[in-house]
Amino acid sequence: MNTPQKGKFRHIVFRDGDTWYAVALEFNIVESSDDPQLALFNLYGAVKGYVESCNKVKGAKVSPLNQKTDPEYEKLWSILNSPKPTKSPFEVNMFGIAKV
């Protein structure tokens, strides 16, 4: 369970066409760029701002830090973490789990 003080989120950086996308799955944040590292850098900046904003909202009934992941990205995450080799529909630069 993510809180403004601690937590983690899964991220994927992939290319679709000529554009690289960086996705924070638990926050439903997507950044894009012509460069995969820049997309990831922008994603980390967006996540930082998002968490800081959530910290300012008190008494929310639903935590915006623990959203339901978009099914398309959840499927891609499952493919990337599958113990058996499965071809991804996208070119993936990196994926992993980062701390909030």
WOKAZI-V838672 format. One record per helix or strand. SS is the DSSP state (~ for helix, > for strand). FROM is the first residue (numbers start at 1). TO is the last residue. Records with the same first field share a line. If there is no record, write none. Layout:
SS->FROM-TO  FROM-TO
//
This chain:
>->8-16  19-24  29-33  91-99
~->25-27  36-56  71-80
//
